[in-house]
């Protein structure tokens, strides 16, 4: 029977360490600006979760809500204001943006050393994409040995896909093309297609990391069909309770890293 990788437990350990570090500063606290454009219910939910978790760890959050009817220039002006605000350590642009906006252009407008999502093409090495960090943390949690192992990554976002493949290659894994997924020791999926990953395309004993989340009739579903693969996979990240909580924890880890470097420079 497949074993679940408990993302909530990993996230709690990370957040406990963040809270302790911030407490030990005895005064100044990191500040995160969150930009929310439009009225997507899932985006509003994710933002409220980040605000709640920020309070728990000691990060002050500042929400900037913009209507879907706002212009692209108004978003860019908001980002420029936050880029130049010395109080703000990190900026989070809640994605996805409404389709009419050029997401890549807007992400590039964020100052590279304030982009806590790590999407800016020139972000510094100390800012790691929270999703990519979460994938790495899963493998560390199960003491996965990467030597002579292979991985297959399914994705629809080039920024994420190329980033996670590079990280896994750096850890010594060989990246296989999607058509060879049944040979991979690790399968990572970020498609956003509920229950699209079935047992027919995986090998026995595979480690499965499910990043895709989709809300269907009030339920949050992952890309991987858990019931279908549970007798063939060895490890899996559940949805919910897997990658999601870890990404929020690593988001605040990035905010803390930016904050600490600013404190050291003063």
BALOBA-1460 file (C-alpha; in Angstrom, 3 decimals):
// residues 266
<rec num="1" residu="x" x="0.000" y="0.000" z="0.000"/>
<rec num="2" residu="x" x="1.251" y="3.458" z="-0.923"/>
<rec num="3" residu="x" x="2.677" y="5.659" z="1.846"/>
<rec num="4" residu="x" x="1.647" y="9.320" z="2.047"/>
<rec num="5" residu="x" x="4.206" y="12.119" z="2.341"/>
<rec num="6" residu="x" x="2.723" y="14.396" z="5.020"/>
<rec num="7" residu="x" x="3.146" y="17.907" z="3.642"/>
<rec num="8" residu="x" x="1.391" y="19.480" z="6.610"/>
<rec num="9" residu="x" x="3.899" y="18.015" z="9.071"/>
<rec num="10" residu="x" x="6.864" y="19.177" z="6.946"/>
<rec num="11" residu="x" x="5.323" y="22.645" z="6.637"/>
<rec num="12" residu="x" x="4.788" y="22.930" z="10.396"/>
<rec num="13" residu="x" x="8.468" y="22.184" z="11.066"/>
<rec num="14" residu="x" x="9.537" y="24.857" z="8.570"/>
<rec num="15" residu="x" x="7.126" y="27.436" z="10.003"/>
<rec num="16" residu="x" x="8.213" y="26.695" z="13.579"/>
<rec num="17" residu="x" x="11.805" y="27.487" z="12.586"/>
<rec num="18" residu="x" x="10.728" y="30.684" z="10.803"/>
<rec num="19" residu="x" x="8.696" y="31.857" z="13.812"/>
<rec num="20" residu="x" x="11.623" y="31.229" z="16.161"/>
<rec num="21" residu="x" x="14.059" y="33.155" z="13.955"/>
<rec num="22" residu="x" x="11.688" y="36.116" z="13.682"/>
<rec num="23" residu="x" x="11.031" y="36.090" z="17.442"/>
<rec num="24" residu="x" x="14.765" y="36.171" z="18.096"/>
<rec num="25" residu="x" x="15.037" y="39.498" z="16.242"/>
<rec num="26" residu="x" x="13.153" y="41.072" z="19.202"/>
<rec num="27" residu="x" x="11.526" y="43.869" z="17.263"/>
<rec num="28" residu="x" x="11.635" y="44.208" z="13.479"/>
<rec num="29" residu="x" x="9.433" y="41.868" z="11.452"/>
<rec num="30" residu="x" x="9.489" y="40.875" z="7.786"/>
<rec num="31" residu="x" x="6.860" y="42.460" z="5.522"/>
<rec num="32" residu="x" x="5.171" y="40.807" z="2.542"/>
<rec num="33" residu="x" x="3.014" y="42.662" z="0.004"/>
<rec num="34" residu="x" x="0.370" y="40.536" z="-1.747"/>
<rec num="35" residu="x" x="-1.201" y="41.722" z="-5.004"/>
<rec num="36" residu="x" x="-4.588" y="40.178" z="-5.822"/>
<rec num="37" residu="x" x="-6.205" y="41.046" z="-9.154"/>
<rec num="38" residu="x" x="-9.806" y="40.060" z="-9.851"/>
<rec num="39" residu="x" x="-12.375" y="37.971" z="-8.002"/>
<rec num="40" residu="x" x="-11.330" y="34.345" z="-8.472"/>
<rec num="41" residu="x" x="-12.623" y="32.457" z="-5.447"/>
<rec num="42" residu="x" x="-9.642" y="30.098" z="-5.330"/>
<rec num="43" residu="x" x="-7.195" y="33.008" z="-5.463"/>
<rec num="44" residu="x" x="-9.019" y="34.821" z="-2.666"/>
<rec num="45" residu="x" x="-8.893" y="31.618" z="-0.604"/>
<rec num="46" residu="x" x="-5.149" y="31.163" z="-1.181"/>
<rec num="47" residu="x" x="-4.488" y="34.797" z="-0.249"/>
<rec num="48" residu="x" x="-6.498" y="34.480" z="2.982"/>
<rec num="49" residu="x" x="-4.513" y="31.353" z="3.870"/>
<rec num="50" residu="x" x="-1.230" y="33.205" z="3.316"/>
<rec num="51" residu="x" x="-2.416" y="36.114" z="5.449"/>
<rec num="52" residu="x" x="-3.411" y="33.713" z="8.232"/>
<rec num="53" residu="x" x="-0.144" y="31.771" z="8.115"/>
<rec num="54" residu="x" x="1.822" y="35.020" z="8.004"/>
<rec num="55" residu="x" x="0.333" y="36.040" z="11.349"/>
<rec num="56" residu="x" x="1.332" y="32.670" z="12.811"/>
<rec num="57" residu="x" x="5.004" y="32.956" z="11.875"/>
<rec num="58" residu="x" x="5.416" y="36.692" z="12.487"/>
<rec num="59" residu="x" x="5.394" y="38.050" z="8.920"/>
<rec num="60" residu="x" x="3.300" y="41.184" z="8.411"/>
<rec num="61" residu="x" x="1.220" y="40.976" z="5.222"/>
<rec num="62" residu="x" x="-0.135" y="43.901" z="3.207"/>
<rec num="63" residu="x" x="-2.896" y="43.118" z="0.703"/>
<rec num="64" residu="x" x="-3.312" y="45.199" z="-2.460"/>
<rec num="65" residu="x" x="-6.617" y="44.308" z="-4.146"/>
<rec num="66" residu="x" x="-7.193" y="45.408" z="-7.728"/>
<rec num="67" residu="x" x="-10.338" y="44.967" z="-9.810"/>
<rec num="68" residu="x" x="-10.294" y="42.809" z="-12.914"/>
<rec num="69" residu="x" x="-11.198" y="45.962" z="-14.844"/>
<rec num="70" residu="x" x="-7.963" y="47.651" z="-13.757"/>
<rec num="71" residu="x" x="-5.397" y="48.430" z="-16.421"/>
<rec num="72" residu="x" x="-2.079" y="46.660" z="-16.817"/>
<rec num="73" residu="x" x="-0.351" y="49.963" z="-16.175"/>
<rec num="74" residu="x" x="-2.067" y="50.273" z="-12.792"/>
<rec num="75" residu="x" x="-0.690" y="46.865" z="-11.798"/>
<rec num="76" residu="x" x="2.775" y="47.884" z="-12.975"/>
<rec num="77" residu="x" x="2.493" y="51.167" z="-11.042"/>
<rec num="78" residu="x" x="1.544" y="49.233" z="-7.886"/>
<rec num="79" residu="x" x="4.545" y="46.943" z="-8.334"/>
<rec num="80" residu="x" x="6.847" y="49.921" z="-8.923"/>
<rec num="81" residu="x" x="5.572" y="51.542" z="-5.713"/>
<rec num="82" residu="x" x="6.240" y="48.342" z="-3.749"/>
<rec num="83" residu="x" x="9.650" y="47.844" z="-5.390"/>
<rec num="84" residu="x" x="10.659" y="51.233" z="-3.982"/>
<rec num="85" residu="x" x="9.008" y="50.890" z="-0.560"/>
<rec num="86" residu="x" x="11.805" y="50.169" z="1.967"/>
<rec num="87" residu="x" x="9.295" y="48.598" z="4.373"/>
<rec num="88" residu="x" x="8.381" y="45.818" z="1.927"/>
<rec num="89" residu="x" x="10.776" y="42.875" z="1.899"/>
<rec num="90" residu="x" x="8.896" y="40.645" z="-0.535"/>
<rec num="91" residu="x" x="6.202" y="40.920" z="-3.202"/>
<rec num="92" residu="x" x="3.770" y="38.138" z="-4.077"/>
<rec num="93" residu="x" x="1.696" y="38.370" z="-7.252"/>
<rec num="94" residu="x" x="-1.200" y="35.959" z="-6.777"/>
<rec num="95" residu="x" x="-1.563" y="33.830" z="-9.904"/>
<rec num="96" residu="x" x="-3.245" y="33.204" z="-12.228"/>
<rec num="97" residu="x" x="-3.964" y="36.720" z="-13.411"/>
<rec num="98" residu="x" x="-7.038" y="37.392" z="-15.565"/>
<rec num="99" residu="x" x="-6.310" y="36.255" z="-19.137"/>
<rec num="100" residu="x" x="-6.143" y="39.776" z="-20.588"/>
<rec num="101" residu="x" x="-2.882" y="40.536" z="-18.754"/>
<rec num="102" residu="x" x="0.666" y="39.688" z="-19.848"/>
<rec num="103" residu="x" x="1.717" y="37.628" z="-16.826"/>
<rec num="104" residu="x" x="5.373" y="37.284" z="-17.833"/>
<rec num="105" residu="x" x="5.723" y="41.042" z="-18.337"/>
<rec num="106" residu="x" x="4.164" y="41.780" z="-14.947"/>
<rec num="107" residu="x" x="6.344" y="39.210" z="-13.150"/>
<rec num="108" residu="x" x="9.447" y="40.726" z="-14.741"/>
<rec num="109" residu="x" x="8.394" y="44.119" z="-13.336"/>
<rec num="110" residu="x" x="8.858" y="42.856" z="-9.785"/>
<rec num="111" residu="x" x="12.296" y="43.650" z="-8.402"/>
<rec num="112" residu="x" x="14.206" y="40.372" z="-8.706"/>
<rec num="113" residu="x" x="15.299" y="40.316" z="-5.058"/>
<rec num="114" residu="x" x="11.734" y="40.943" z="-3.846"/>
<rec num="115" residu="x" x="10.041" y="38.230" z="-5.944"/>
<rec num="116" residu="x" x="9.237" y="35.660" z="-3.239"/>
<rec num="117" residu="x" x="7.813" y="33.177" z="-5.768"/>
<rec num="118" residu="x" x="11.168" y="32.979" z="-7.541"/>
<rec num="119" residu="x" x="9.541" y="33.419" z="-10.963"/>
<rec num="120" residu="x" x="11.633" y="36.413" z="-12.027"/>
<rec num="121" residu="x" x="14.181" y="35.156" z="-14.603"/>
<rec num="122" residu="x" x="16.997" y="36.957" z="-12.741"/>
<rec num="123" residu="x" x="16.048" y="36.081" z="-9.172"/>
<rec num="124" residu="x" x="19.026" y="35.584" z="-6.817"/>
<rec num="125" residu="x" x="20.048" y="32.068" z="-5.818"/>
<rec num="126" residu="x" x="18.867" y="32.517" z="-2.231"/>
<rec num="127" residu="x" x="15.268" y="32.847" z="-3.468"/>
<rec num="128" residu="x" x="14.016" y="29.372" z="-4.404"/>
<rec num="129" residu="x" x="10.605" y="28.800" z="-5.965"/>
<rec num="130" residu="x" x="8.427" y="27.504" z="-3.089"/>
<rec num="131" residu="x" x="6.963" y="24.773" z="-5.296"/>
<rec num="132" residu="x" x="10.405" y="23.584" z="-6.390"/>
<rec num="133" residu="x" x="11.623" y="23.705" z="-2.781"/>
<rec num="134" residu="x" x="8.608" y="21.614" z="-1.772"/>
<rec num="135" residu="x" x="9.435" y="18.935" z="-4.364"/>
<rec num="136" residu="x" x="12.988" y="18.738" z="-3.023"/>
<rec num="137" residu="x" x="11.698" y="18.565" z="0.566"/>
<rec num="138" residu="x" x="9.492" y="15.580" z="-0.309"/>
<rec num="139" residu="x" x="12.472" y="13.606" z="-1.589"/>
<rec num="140" residu="x" x="14.491" y="14.548" z="1.488"/>
<rec num="141" residu="x" x="11.621" y="13.487" z="3.775"/>
<rec num="142" residu="x" x="11.691" y="9.921" z="2.441"/>
<rec num="143" residu="x" x="15.516" y="9.856" z="2.272"/>
<rec num="144" residu="x" x="15.360" y="9.297" z="-1.475"/>
<rec num="145" residu="x" x="18.704" y="8.285" z="-2.949"/>
<rec num="146" residu="x" x="19.035" y="9.973" z="-6.353"/>
<rec num="147" residu="x" x="22.041" y="8.103" z="-7.769"/>
<rec num="148" residu="x" x="21.107" y="6.254" z="-10.989"/>
<rec num="149" residu="x" x="17.441" y="7.263" z="-10.575"/>
<rec num="150" residu="x" x="15.111" y="8.768" z="-13.156"/>
<rec num="151" residu="x" x="12.287" y="11.306" z="-13.062"/>
<rec num="152" residu="x" x="9.451" y="12.334" z="-15.353"/>
<rec num="153" residu="x" x="7.830" y="15.772" z="-15.045"/>
<rec num="154" residu="x" x="4.409" y="16.641" z="-16.459"/>
<rec num="155" residu="x" x="3.686" y="20.377" z="-16.640"/>
<rec num="156" residu="x" x="1.914" y="23.106" z="-18.566"/>
<rec num="157" residu="x" x="3.969" y="26.026" z="-17.235"/>
<rec num="158" residu="x" x="7.392" y="26.297" z="-18.820"/>
<rec num="159" residu="x" x="8.699" y="28.454" z="-15.958"/>
<rec num="160" residu="x" x="7.859" y="25.766" z="-13.417"/>
<rec num="161" residu="x" x="8.659" y="22.766" z="-15.586"/>
<rec num="162" residu="x" x="12.128" y="23.867" z="-16.591"/>
<rec num="163" residu="x" x="12.886" y="25.002" z="-13.049"/>
<rec num="164" residu="x" x="11.938" y="21.743" z="-11.369"/>
<rec num="165" residu="x" x="13.744" y="19.673" z="-14.023"/>
<rec num="166" residu="x" x="16.918" y="21.683" z="-13.478"/>
<rec num="167" residu="x" x="16.678" y="21.190" z="-9.700"/>
<rec num="168" residu="x" x="16.194" y="17.434" z="-10.078"/>
<rec num="169" residu="x" x="19.061" y="17.166" z="-12.562"/>
<rec num="170" residu="x" x="21.270" y="19.024" z="-10.088"/>
<rec num="171" residu="x" x="20.359" y="16.372" z="-7.521"/>
<rec num="172" residu="x" x="21.610" y="13.680" z="-9.892"/>
<rec num="173" residu="x" x="18.369" y="12.412" z="-11.427"/>
<rec num="174" residu="x" x="18.040" y="11.731" z="-15.140"/>
<rec num="175" residu="x" x="14.987" y="13.444" z="-16.648"/>
<rec num="176" residu="x" x="12.937" y="11.210" z="-18.947"/>
<rec num="177" residu="x" x="10.443" y="12.421" z="-21.574"/>
<rec num="178" residu="x" x="6.707" y="12.011" z="-20.773"/>
<rec num="179" residu="x" x="6.354" y="9.002" z="-23.082"/>
<rec num="180" residu="x" x="8.783" y="7.112" z="-20.818"/>
<rec num="181" residu="x" x="6.923" y="7.851" z="-17.594"/>
<rec num="182" residu="x" x="6.449" y="4.114" z="-16.973"/>
<rec num="183" residu="x" x="10.238" y="3.843" z="-16.514"/>
<rec num="184" residu="x" x="10.638" y="6.741" z="-14.065"/>
<rec num="185" residu="x" x="11.494" y="6.302" z="-10.383"/>
<rec num="186" residu="x" x="9.884" y="9.672" z="-9.595"/>
<rec num="187" residu="x" x="6.874" y="11.272" z="-11.282"/>
<rec num="188" residu="x" x="6.046" y="14.948" z="-10.732"/>
<rec num="189" residu="x" x="2.761" y="16.292" z="-12.119"/>
<rec num="190" residu="x" x="1.673" y="19.936" z="-12.354"/>
<rec num="191" residu="x" x="-0.959" y="19.776" z="-15.088"/>
<rec num="192" residu="x" x="-4.075" y="20.930" z="-13.265"/>
<rec num="193" residu="x" x="-6.012" y="18.052" z="-14.853"/>
<rec num="194" residu="x" x="-7.870" y="16.192" z="-12.085"/>
<rec num="195" residu="x" x="-7.153" y="12.447" z="-11.847"/>
<rec num="196" residu="x" x="-5.427" y="12.422" z="-15.231"/>
<rec num="197" residu="x" x="-2.451" y="10.359" z="-13.997"/>
<rec num="198" residu="x" x="-3.357" y="6.649" z="-13.898"/>
<rec num="199" residu="x" x="-1.484" y="3.478" z="-12.988"/>
<rec num="200" residu="x" x="-0.983" y="2.543" z="-16.658"/>
<rec num="201" residu="x" x="1.718" y="5.198" z="-17.096"/>
<rec num="202" residu="x" x="3.748" y="4.542" z="-13.937"/>
<rec num="203" residu="x" x="6.206" y="1.855" z="-12.815"/>
<rec num="204" residu="x" x="5.763" y="-0.130" z="-9.620"/>
<rec num="205" residu="x" x="7.404" y="1.513" z="-6.620"/>
<rec num="206" residu="x" x="7.372" y="5.023" z="-8.067"/>
<rec num="207" residu="x" x="7.468" y="8.169" z="-5.909"/>
<rec num="208" residu="x" x="4.583" y="10.422" z="-7.012"/>
<rec num="209" residu="x" x="4.561" y="14.168" z="-6.316"/>
<rec num="210" residu="x" x="1.232" y="15.813" z="-7.118"/>
<rec num="211" residu="x" x="1.315" y="19.583" z="-7.597"/>
<rec num="212" residu="x" x="-1.799" y="20.028" z="-9.716"/>
<rec num="213" residu="x" x="-4.919" y="21.069" z="-7.815"/>
<rec num="214" residu="x" x="-8.374" y="21.592" z="-9.261"/>
<rec num="215" residu="x" x="-11.655" y="22.288" z="-7.483"/>
<rec num="216" residu="x" x="-14.443" y="20.021" z="-8.757"/>
<rec num="217" residu="x" x="-17.909" y="20.229" z="-7.205"/>
<rec num="218" residu="x" x="-16.508" y="21.664" z="-4.013"/>
<rec num="219" residu="x" x="-13.702" y="19.093" z="-3.695"/>
<rec num="220" residu="x" x="-10.008" y="19.760" z="-4.285"/>
<rec num="221" residu="x" x="-8.542" y="17.095" z="-6.566"/>
<rec num="222" residu="x" x="-4.985" y="16.440" z="-7.661"/>
<rec num="223" residu="x" x="-3.649" y="15.281" z="-11.019"/>
<rec num="224" residu="x" x="-2.993" y="11.784" z="-9.672"/>
<rec num="225" residu="x" x="-5.870" y="9.345" z="-9.275"/>
<rec num="226" residu="x" x="-4.980" y="8.108" z="-5.795"/>
<rec num="227" residu="x" x="-7.399" y="5.177" z="-5.747"/>
<rec num="228" residu="x" x="-6.127" y="3.993" z="-9.118"/>
<rec num="229" residu="x" x="-2.390" y="4.157" z="-8.298"/>
<rec num="230" residu="x" x="-2.331" y="3.326" z="-4.577"/>
<rec num="231" residu="x" x="-1.404" y="-0.342" z="-5.085"/>
<rec num="232" residu="x" x="1.393" y="0.443" z="-7.541"/>
<rec num="233" residu="x" x="3.115" y="3.569" z="-6.199"/>
<rec num="234" residu="x" x="5.373" y="3.506" z="-3.122"/>
<rec num="235" residu="x" x="4.996" y="7.149" z="-2.021"/>
<rec num="236" residu="x" x="2.542" y="9.897" z="-2.900"/>
<rec num="237" residu="x" x="1.818" y="13.479" z="-1.841"/>
<rec num="238" residu="x" x="-1.895" y="13.668" z="-0.998"/>
<rec num="239" residu="x" x="-4.204" y="16.414" z="-2.278"/>
<rec num="240" residu="x" x="-5.025" y="18.285" z="-0.149"/>
<rec num="241" residu="x" x="-2.313" y="18.111" z="2.510"/>
<rec num="242" residu="x" x="0.755" y="17.513" z="0.373"/>
<rec num="243" residu="x" x="2.584" y="20.138" z="-1.661"/>
<rec num="244" residu="x" x="0.157" y="22.993" z="-0.864"/>
<rec num="245" residu="x" x="1.040" y="23.573" z="2.816"/>
<rec num="246" residu="x" x="4.754" y="23.311" z="2.020"/>
<rec num="247" residu="x" x="4.632" y="25.994" z="-0.677"/>
<rec num="248" residu="x" x="3.202" y="28.490" z="1.807"/>
<rec num="249" residu="x" x="5.908" y="27.592" z="4.341"/>
<rec num="250" residu="x" x="8.705" y="28.002" z="1.778"/>
<rec num="251" residu="x" x="7.140" y="31.272" z="0.606"/>
<rec num="252" residu="x" x="7.658" y="32.688" z="4.097"/>
<rec num="253" residu="x" x="11.129" y="31.163" z="4.185"/>
<rec num="254" residu="x" x="11.948" y="33.332" z="1.162"/>
<rec num="255" residu="x" x="10.500" y="36.419" z="2.857"/>
<rec num="256" residu="x" x="12.663" y="35.717" z="5.908"/>
<rec num="257" residu="x" x="15.806" y="35.254" z="3.789"/>
<rec num="258" residu="x" x="15.261" y="38.601" z="2.057"/>
<rec num="259" residu="x" x="14.576" y="40.273" z="5.394"/>
<rec num="260" residu="x" x="17.717" y="38.850" z="7.033"/>
<rec num="261" residu="x" x="19.930" y="40.021" z="4.197"/>
<rec num="262" residu="x" x="18.476" y="43.530" z="4.455"/>
<rec num="263" residu="x" x="19.098" y="43.547" z="8.201"/>
<rec num="264" residu="x" x="22.704" y="42.459" z="7.670"/>
<rec num="265" residu="x" x="23.252" y="45.235" z="5.107"/>
<rec num="266" residu="x" x="22.069" y="47.953" z="7.476"/>
